[in-house]
Amino acid sequence: MNAPDNHGPLAGVRIIDCTHVILGPYCTQHLADLGADVIKIESPEGDVMRHVGPKRHAGMAPVFLHLNRNKRSVVFDLKRPDAQQALHRLCAAADVFAVNMRTDALQRMGVDYASLAKVNPRLVYVSMLGFSQRGPYAAEAAFDDLIQAAVALPSIIAQSTGDIPRYVPTAVCDRAVGLYAMGMITAALYARERTGRGQKVDVPMFETMAQNVLGDHMWGHTFVPPEGEFGYQRLMGAERRPYATKDGHLCILLYTDAQWQSFFARFGQPELVRTDPRFRDIAARTRHINEIYAMVAAEIAKYTQAEVRTRLDGAGITFFPVHTFESLVADPHLNKIGFFREDDHPTEGRIVTMGVPSEWSDTAPSIRRMAPRLGEHTTEVLSEAGFDRATIDALVASGAAVQASS
């Protein structure tokens, strides 16, 4: 795919992206979709996600393809001083340096904040870390599963389901923190426009996700002394699950007084809401949510999905069928708006890509290029940075840099 003219809201912003796996690349792909020129710096082995899952060619696996579009790949062996110097030169003309490596590794490679700020005082340096560097976990590595455990997600799942502790089966921490980091980068760029100064921003996974989880579940412990237990009861309820019909499952969300009244009127028990004290108000319903959800489940189980939908039509109650992977990619709404599209990748052939999940009246984001091969743009980027051909050839010949074969 040829990269068309870029008119996205971040057009003209250059980001040196030293991130890998999911957290950092998810953050920087959103910035790339918004128009930033994201230069992905990889080791000679490449981002590990290049190698996970089915692929047509080495280094071009599915998750990598979905995390790295609109980026250019440059390969440096940052253990070598000449590669470090080359990276410094790229950073001198950059707006953002994004990284999710541990602090000690960054210092060894000379790409810590103190080193790069000397090269470019206007640089916004964003470090995505496992933990705040002010606490005893500062040096610990972190991965999605580990952070899920650290913020009690497996315990919450076990408590709410009565099953053993389990991880959420998606990289929920990587992606949530990646979105938060994207916001921090754009905010830091805005601050620089006002002050003229760059700065270092740390985005720790543990603290970010602790706030996410406890924002729902601090509950009674919000108060000193506590006014109740931990855990938002509705979210924790064992019966908070999709409802089984005779031919599949539906999500039905009953929340307001009017919705509960409408539901039981449609299903033949209007007196229940009027006479049962458990339905008096939202506070009472929340205290008895498991019993109430069990009542709904028993009623819904008597009908097919079509019959439930007919009864709920016009009731002001939100509902949605429970998708599978297969039905999600066939969803009529997503397909109507062109969310999924097929593109021809220069090396991988026909692939499915997903659209930018925001819509703009002006400066619209776009998909300008497919995920790059390892080192595909090394020569191109170095040339743009003012390296002459002899210097580039010397870096490649020494192994400090790698250029993908044509």
C-alpha positions as MATLAB code, in Angstrom:
seq = 'MNAPDNHGPLAGVRIIDCTHVILGPYCTQHLADLGADVIKIESPEGDVMRHVGPKRHAGMAPVFLHLNRNKRSVVFDLKRPDAQQALHRLCAAADVFAVNMRTDALQRMGVDYASLAKVNPRLVYVSMLGFSQRGPYAAEAAFDDLIQAAVALPSIIAQSTGDIPRYVPTAVCDRAVGLYAMGMITAALYARERTGRGQKVDVPMFETMAQNVLGDHMWGHTFVPPEGEFGYQRLMGAERRPYATKDGHLCILLYTDAQWQSFFARFGQPELVRTDPRFRDIAARTRHINEIYAMVAAEIAKYTQAEVRTRLDGAGITFFPVHTFESLVADPHLNKIGFFREDDHPTEGRIVTMGVPSEWSDTAPSIRRMAPRLGEHTTEVLSEAGFDRATIDALVASGAAVQASS';
ca = [
       0.000    0.000    0.000;
       1.339    3.387   -0.947;
       1.147    5.954    1.843;
      -1.173    8.804    0.687;
      -0.873   12.389    1.826;
      -1.290   12.487    5.570;
      -3.831   14.951    6.976;
      -4.492   13.311   10.365;
      -4.627   15.423   13.537;
      -1.072   14.399   14.499;
       0.416   14.910   11.030;
       3.920   16.325   11.396;
       4.548   14.695   14.796;
       7.474   12.259   14.731;
       7.575    9.455   17.296;
      10.552    7.204   17.943;
       8.891    4.018   19.111;
      11.083    1.679   21.171;
       8.144   -0.407   22.369;
       7.415   -4.075   21.874;
       4.865   -6.843   22.580;
       1.344   -5.297   23.037;
       1.243   -2.413   25.534;
       3.516    0.035   23.721;
       2.707   -0.933   20.130;
      -1.033   -0.606   20.833;
      -0.432    2.911   22.146;
       1.729    3.982   19.228;
      -0.506    2.423   16.566;
      -3.327    4.708   17.690;
      -0.941    7.662   17.410;
       0.145    6.459   13.966;
      -3.487    6.134   12.872;
      -3.954    9.744   13.993;
      -1.248   10.805   11.567;
       2.012   10.675   13.542;
       5.125    9.428   11.759;
       5.931    6.468   14.014;
       9.389    4.990   13.540;
       9.481    1.582   15.186;
      12.958    0.735   16.500;
      13.514   -3.016   16.702;
      16.350   -5.295   17.692;
      17.829   -7.594   15.031;
      15.533  -10.346   16.351;
      12.498   -8.094   16.019;
       9.480   -7.516   18.222;
       8.546  -10.846   19.823;
       4.973  -10.514   18.549;
       6.297  -10.935   15.009;
       6.740  -14.605   15.828;
       3.546  -15.541   17.733;
       0.800  -17.287   15.780;
       0.156  -18.450   12.220;
       1.993  -16.653    9.438;
       2.752  -16.770    5.749;
       6.276  -15.431    6.164;
       8.655  -15.306    9.101;
       8.187  -12.302   11.357;
       4.717  -11.350   10.163;
       2.287  -12.979   12.600;
      -1.333  -11.827   13.168;
      -1.105   -9.827   16.412;
       1.931   -7.959   15.070;
       0.014   -7.084   11.897;
      -2.855   -5.673   14.000;
      -0.557   -3.582   16.228;
       1.902   -1.989   13.838;
       0.204   -0.531   10.791;
       1.122    3.015    9.737;
       4.637    2.543   11.184;
       8.096    2.301    9.676;
      10.593   -0.288   10.948;
      14.230    0.531   11.665;
      16.571   -2.099   13.116;
      19.373   -1.121   15.488;
      21.527   -3.289   17.693;
      21.446   -0.924   20.651;
      24.180   -2.814   22.454;
      26.553   -1.156   20.000;
      27.697    2.457   20.577;
      27.369    3.396   16.906;
      23.732    2.258   16.914;
      23.109    4.270   20.081;
      24.622    7.329   18.433;
      22.427    6.810   15.381;
      19.344    6.605   17.568;
      20.379    9.807   19.356;
      20.533   11.503   15.994;
      17.007   10.373   15.147;
      15.776   11.609   18.533;
      17.317   15.031   17.943;
      14.620   15.695   15.340;
      11.788   13.802   17.035;
       8.849   14.979   19.115;
       8.249   11.854   21.200;
      10.312    8.929   22.423;
       8.074    6.047   23.578;
       9.532    3.027   25.341;
       8.446    0.085   27.484;
      11.834   -1.299   28.488;
      13.073   -1.444   32.048;
      15.013    1.547   33.355;
      18.299   -0.298   33.908;
      18.315   -1.538   30.304;
      17.666    1.965   28.996;
      20.585    3.348   30.980;
      22.911    0.614   29.718;
      21.979    1.468   26.135;
      22.279    5.216   26.632;
      18.648    5.898   25.768;
      17.461    6.996   29.203;
      15.753   10.362   29.592;
      18.831   12.225   30.850;
      20.827   11.164   27.790;
      18.139   11.994   25.218;
      17.123   15.292   26.850;
      20.669   16.530   26.270;
      20.204   15.801   22.578;
      16.704   17.289   22.379;
      15.300   19.335   25.314;
      11.913   19.503   23.561;
      11.558   15.721   23.497;
       8.522   14.192   25.190;
       9.867   10.976   26.723;
       7.153    8.502   27.732;
       8.133    5.348   29.584;
       5.529    2.593   29.962;
       6.574    0.598   32.996;
       5.300   -2.177   35.196;
       5.450   -0.162   38.390;
       6.151    3.340   39.649;
       9.861    3.938   40.031;
       9.277    5.389   43.520;
       8.241    2.103   45.140;
       9.788   -1.239   46.099;
       8.554   -2.933   42.886;
      10.402   -0.426   40.687;
      12.821   -2.908   39.140;
      10.269   -5.670   38.553;
       9.305   -6.730   35.057;
       5.608   -6.812   34.223;
       3.365   -8.589   31.753;
      -0.390   -8.533   31.268;
      -1.061  -11.696   33.303;
       1.150  -10.489   36.129;
      -0.605   -7.120   36.327;
      -4.025   -8.801   36.171;
      -2.963  -10.807   39.225;
      -1.476   -7.753   40.936;
      -4.744   -5.792   40.696;
      -6.895   -8.756   41.838;
      -8.702   -9.496   38.555;
      -8.379  -13.316   38.867;
      -9.565  -13.117   42.479;
     -12.548  -10.980   41.498;
     -13.498  -13.467   38.769;
     -13.254  -16.357   41.236;
     -15.289  -14.509   43.854;
     -18.023  -13.579   41.402;
     -18.277  -16.963   39.641;
     -17.408  -19.400   42.413;
     -14.815  -20.894   40.081;
     -11.035  -20.955   40.355;
      -9.119  -17.700   39.737;
      -8.770  -16.990   36.019;
      -7.239  -14.281   33.864;
      -9.427  -12.196   31.576;
      -8.829  -13.888   28.183;
      -7.608  -10.774   26.422;
      -4.621   -8.519   27.059;
      -6.847   -6.156   29.024;
      -4.082   -4.477   31.034;
      -1.763   -3.953   28.071;
      -4.525   -2.385   26.026;
      -6.080   -0.289   28.796;
      -2.709    1.107   29.859;
      -1.738    1.602   26.211;
      -4.785    3.820   25.695;
      -3.974    5.750   28.872;
      -0.393    6.222   27.671;
      -1.669    7.539   24.339;
      -3.608   10.194   26.253;
      -0.549   11.104   28.298;
       1.552   11.513   25.141;
      -0.951   13.839   23.482;
      -1.317   15.824   26.734;
       2.466   16.168   27.058;
       2.678   17.377   23.452;
       0.026   19.989   24.230;
       1.966   21.089   27.321;
       5.117   21.424   25.214;
       3.295   23.667   22.768;
       2.456   25.972   25.675;
       5.815   25.877   27.490;
       8.327   25.015   24.772;
       9.784   22.288   27.004;
       9.763   18.533   26.754;
       9.502   16.293   29.782;
       9.567   12.717   31.022;
       6.286   10.951   31.725;
       6.135    7.551   33.438;
       2.995    5.470   32.851;
       3.055    2.462   35.224;
       0.771   -0.491   34.541;
       0.175   -1.450   38.182;
      -0.988    1.943   39.366;
      -3.065    2.598   36.230;
      -4.916   -0.695   36.537;
      -5.255   -0.436   40.324;
      -7.163    2.797   39.754;
      -9.312    1.151   37.069;
     -10.268   -1.806   39.237;
     -10.668   -0.002   42.547;
     -12.647    2.800   40.936;
     -15.445    0.213   40.719;
     -14.645   -1.969   43.690;
     -13.286    0.212   46.509;
     -16.990    0.524   47.374;
     -17.527    0.793   51.153;
     -13.808    1.171   51.796;
     -13.967    4.540   50.084;
     -14.905    5.904   53.487;
     -12.852    6.120   56.684;
     -13.905    4.130   58.621;
     -15.407    1.801   55.978;
     -19.136    1.960   55.265;
     -19.276   -1.556   53.830;
     -17.223   -4.213   52.101;
     -15.133   -4.134   48.934;
     -16.852   -4.880   45.629;
     -19.581   -3.243   43.530;
     -22.311   -5.803   44.145;
     -23.949   -5.685   40.727;
     -20.645   -6.197   38.923;
     -19.613   -8.958   41.339;
     -22.878  -10.883   41.226;
     -22.596  -14.557   40.288;
     -25.808  -14.189   38.266;
     -24.448  -11.253   36.244;
     -24.084  -13.190   33.031;
     -25.766  -13.472   29.640;
     -29.226  -15.031   29.886;
     -29.799  -18.438   28.313;
     -32.794  -18.674   25.974;
     -34.005  -21.832   24.276;
     -31.662  -21.190   21.343;
     -28.734  -19.081   22.518;
     -27.743  -16.331   24.905;
     -28.772  -12.681   25.180;
     -27.369   -9.778   27.114;
     -30.271   -7.853   28.661;
     -29.439   -4.861   30.825;
     -32.072   -3.824   33.346;
     -31.001   -0.820   35.378;
     -33.528    1.964   35.900;
     -36.865    1.775   37.750;
     -38.682    2.176   34.436;
     -36.754   -0.677   32.817;
     -37.555   -3.097   35.636;
     -41.230   -2.110   35.569;
     -41.340   -2.504   31.795;
     -39.600   -5.889   31.875;
     -41.980   -7.521   34.320;
     -44.987   -5.948   32.607;
     -43.867   -7.558   29.345;
     -43.281  -10.901   31.038;
     -46.521  -11.019   33.003;
     -45.518  -10.101   36.547;
     -46.129   -6.327   36.835;
     -47.122   -6.622   40.490;
     -43.658   -7.910   41.427;
     -41.994   -4.523   41.073;
     -44.789   -2.817   42.999;
     -44.954   -5.234   45.935;
     -41.532   -6.825   46.363;
     -39.296   -4.610   48.563;
     -36.223   -5.869   46.709;
     -37.343   -3.737   43.753;
     -38.048   -0.569   45.738;
     -35.127    1.405   44.290;
     -31.687    0.959   42.788;
     -30.054    0.610   46.204;
     -32.385   -2.242   47.180;
     -31.972   -3.944   43.826;
     -28.189   -3.723   44.115;
     -28.269   -5.382   47.550;
     -30.356   -8.262   46.185;
     -28.952   -8.360   42.668;
     -28.172  -12.084   42.564;
     -31.719  -13.064   43.529;
     -33.209  -10.609   41.059;
     -30.961  -11.669   38.180;
     -31.847  -15.311   38.929;
     -35.549  -14.415   38.539;
     -34.840  -12.840   35.167;
     -32.785  -15.846   34.067;
     -35.584  -18.255   34.956;
     -38.081  -16.203   32.964;
     -35.889  -15.711   29.893;
     -35.117  -19.453   29.730;
     -38.754  -20.130   28.753;
     -38.410  -18.401   25.379;
     -36.401  -18.324   22.170;
     -34.264  -15.304   21.337;
     -36.834  -14.138   18.787;
     -39.644  -14.386   21.341;
     -37.668  -12.389   23.903;
     -36.888   -9.706   21.339;
     -40.565   -9.457   20.378;
     -41.578   -9.004   24.014;
     -38.873   -6.394   24.607;
     -39.580   -4.441   21.421;
     -40.409   -0.853   22.360;
     -39.837   -1.489   26.067;
     -36.870    0.859   26.385;
     -34.661   -2.041   27.471;
     -31.251   -2.586   25.917;
     -30.341   -6.067   24.757;
     -27.858   -7.667   22.419;
     -27.076  -11.223   21.300;
     -23.889  -12.762   22.651;
     -21.452  -12.878   19.760;
     -18.863  -15.523   19.023;
     -15.645  -14.680   17.160;
     -17.323  -15.907   13.987;
     -20.500  -13.867   14.393;
     -18.599  -10.773   15.537;
     -16.640  -10.537   12.289;
     -19.939  -11.020   10.428;
     -21.763   -8.359   12.473;
     -24.042   -6.365   10.138;
     -23.363   -3.027   11.844;
     -19.582   -3.375   11.624;
     -19.824   -4.493    8.034;
     -22.230   -1.698    7.091;
     -19.757    0.964    8.293;
     -16.787   -0.796    6.670;
     -15.040   -1.554    9.949;
     -13.483   -4.682    8.458;
     -11.769   -4.430    5.145;
      -9.463   -6.564    3.068;
      -6.158   -5.041    2.051;
      -3.240   -6.309    0.006;
      -0.151   -6.373    2.193;
       3.017   -5.927    0.095;
       4.453   -9.252    1.296;
       1.663  -11.076    3.137;
      -1.010  -10.899    0.476;
      -4.670  -10.389    1.269;
      -5.307   -9.661    4.962;
      -8.217   -8.431    7.054;
      -7.664   -5.070    8.737;
      -9.854   -3.173   11.184;
     -10.775    0.455   10.816;
      -9.833    3.430   12.960;
     -12.525    3.430   15.694;
     -13.253    7.156   15.645;
     -14.934    9.424   13.123;
     -13.871   13.011   12.460;
     -15.463   15.882   10.576;
     -11.988   17.153    9.656;
      -8.350   15.908    9.877;
      -9.597   12.324    9.692;
      -7.211    9.521   10.669;
      -6.334    7.004    7.990;
      -4.621    3.718    7.262;
      -1.680    4.727    5.099;
       0.584    1.688    5.175;
       0.538   -1.914    6.316;
       2.647   -3.274    9.187;
       6.320   -3.239    8.118;
       8.785   -6.037    7.576;
      11.653   -6.115   10.045;
      14.072   -3.331    9.085;
      12.075   -2.385    6.008;
      12.694    1.355    6.411;
      16.142    1.522    8.006;
      17.869    3.096    5.010;
      14.920    5.373    4.230;
      14.703    6.799    7.754;
      18.455    7.237    8.154;
      18.627    9.027    4.819;
      15.857   11.398    5.910;
      17.833   12.078    9.093;
      20.819   13.244    7.037;
      23.033   10.148    7.127;
      25.039    9.820    3.931;
      25.133    6.567    1.999;
      28.606    5.612    3.174;
      27.641    5.994    6.844;
      24.475    3.959    6.357;
      26.393    1.223    4.560;
      28.969    1.171    7.356;
      26.249    0.819   10.025;
      24.671   -2.039    8.110;
      27.985   -3.739    7.400;
      28.958   -3.642   11.075;
      25.599   -5.057   12.219;
      24.699   -1.904   14.143;
      21.764   -1.462   11.770;
      19.841   -3.881    9.576;
      18.032   -3.161    6.331;
      15.487   -5.696    5.081;
      16.258   -7.221    1.715;
      14.171   -5.964   -1.180;
];
